[in-house]
Amino acid sequence: MRISANFDGGNIDVVSLQAPDNIELAIRPDEGNAFFQWFNFKLDGTIGVQYQLHIINAEKASYPQGWENYQAVASYDREHWFRLPTVYENGRLTIDVELDCDSIQIAYFAPYSYERHQDLLAKCQVHPMVTVEHLGLTLDERVLSLVKVGDGDESKKNVWITARQHPGETMAEWLVEGLMLQLLDSDNPVSRSLLAKANVYIVPNMNPDGGVRGHLRTNAIGVNLNREWQAPSLEKSPEVYHVVNKMRQTGVDLFYDVHGDEGLPYVFLAGSEGVPCFDDAMSSLQHTFEQALLLASPDFQTQFGYDKDEPGQANLTVASNWVAQEFGCLSYTLEMPFKDNDDLPEPIQAWSPERCMLLGEASLVAMNAVLNKL
Ligand code: ZN
């Protein structure tokens, strides 16, 4: 029996491996910060044996409410991810598994590796409408990549999409992969209509360092990128610094920043109600976008979500708020669950990469619905 996390995006410390039915593990906090909740490891064992794994520091995780009604994600082939029986009790997260193969990978959500990220960039760049631009280097000297889709016609609108500022929210890059593959499908009428009116700028992975390091929420030195947008710096947050510079060159007419939420079992949007420039026109655009997304995807809903900010009270260090105020545009944070969408539960996989990708496709419908009004 062996547990390892020494790979891209891995995270777990082994506390005790004495008995298969009492394996004690602990999640490692982000380097330079106290955030933790993301885990991702491999268990090598014996087929047919019942294993019980206890994450003993679950109570101290960043969002303990995230463990309630949560089921851990697992895969034998690293392609198909399913849920394992999981209980949160007495401050410990307990996962039960009987092995069908020699080894199993277990994670907080289906991982999206740095290798898959490279595959996505490579797959996109051979398309004639795509340019992949290197915006700059991260603190671990990884390339921050921007995928530009469109003909660059300056009279068109500029749509910006970013994902994985919080690296443990891997569902964000799954969504972007689905969105990009549809956007580049010349048979898709929504995409053709959208690209006739807009250039699309996509940063599929805002935080590659945090992703490779197995962080939940921060970059290589423990900085939460989604609190850096008002004053990004090359020293602390080059990822945001480079994206902000590029946005100022292109302008932004619609911004979609993709995330996952540990606690709420729903897909929801957070709009810009609290930014100083929010007005009736922005409110009407939000209404149009949300109505279109409701029709395009029954996984989306508007009943549950974050409390709306009071007028003028938005935190302008947050990406979607800063962009809304800086460019006076429609701007959203999209949140997906780690657990499942309780409106449409699916017991085997719960919320999954496939559903993220379909929501990416549906997001294009909503974007297309508002473009003429921007
Ligand atoms: Zn997030």
Boltz pocket constraint, residues with backbone or C-beta under 6 A from the ligand:
constraints:
  - pocket:
      binder: B
      contacts: [[A, 166], [A, 169], [A, 258], [A, 259], [A, 260]]
      max_distance: 6.0
